[in-house]
């Protein structure tokens, strides 16, 4: 999966017509849809850092309500996305928090895969 | 006209006896409806901690997504995400984002209540009324959540 940098996500938000929620110190953004619904997201200030695949899927499915191809099409065409999405991104593979926390706590599984251990996601 | 089940006071006497009304609501734990224009407009006065108890044990479903270098926590029912390099960092970020959302929601409630986000109101209000420990305890599966919830109840 091709994933954007945070700067590219911010550019997407600009082209897609999102507005910054100035009432918070966080980088929160909102978009009001024609049917009155409100979408919300927030963007890191990490700039050139690439968003990881699971995180990008979560942003697409839970906040932008778009598919991956539609996201890139907005950046390519410089025009806002059509909603509702024709192919919304499915939610990323995930574990209930209680299971993730239990695996990290009880079995000592964490994300330090570079040290050869297994992530909670893989253990589950 | 049906007898109100919750004690009701007209706006003008409520205004002129606000101290007494607040004493009844706070010390007497007596919810009070304040009414004007012959009942066309009403508001409910209630102690915040009593309201939190009335809202009950609302939980926020949280899902964890692992990538090679980070963790994303999703509260899919509310559309809120938390980011971190560890589960603990992501949890702190999720709590911050939930606070930002709750503050935005209750700053402009009419805007959100006219959308499907109206269904978030009870959970966000319960979250907003909770202590920081209580907010953490609302996240399903947080270690020690049950103990924190018992602590909140005991403090009430």
Interface residues (C-beta under 8 A of the other chain):
Chain A: X21 X23 X24 X26 X28 X36 X37 X38 X39 X40 X42 X44 X52 X53 X54 X55 X57 X58 X59 X62 X63 X91 X92 X93 X94 X95 X96 X97 X98 X99 X100 X101 X102 X104 X105 X110 X111 X113 X119 X120 X121
Chain B: X61 X62 X63 X64 X65 X66 X67 X68 X69 X70 X71 X72 X73 X74 X76 X79 X80 X81 X83 X85 X86 X87 X91 X96 X97 X100 X101 X103 X104 X107 X111 X112 X114 X115 X116 X117 X139 X140 X141 X142 X143
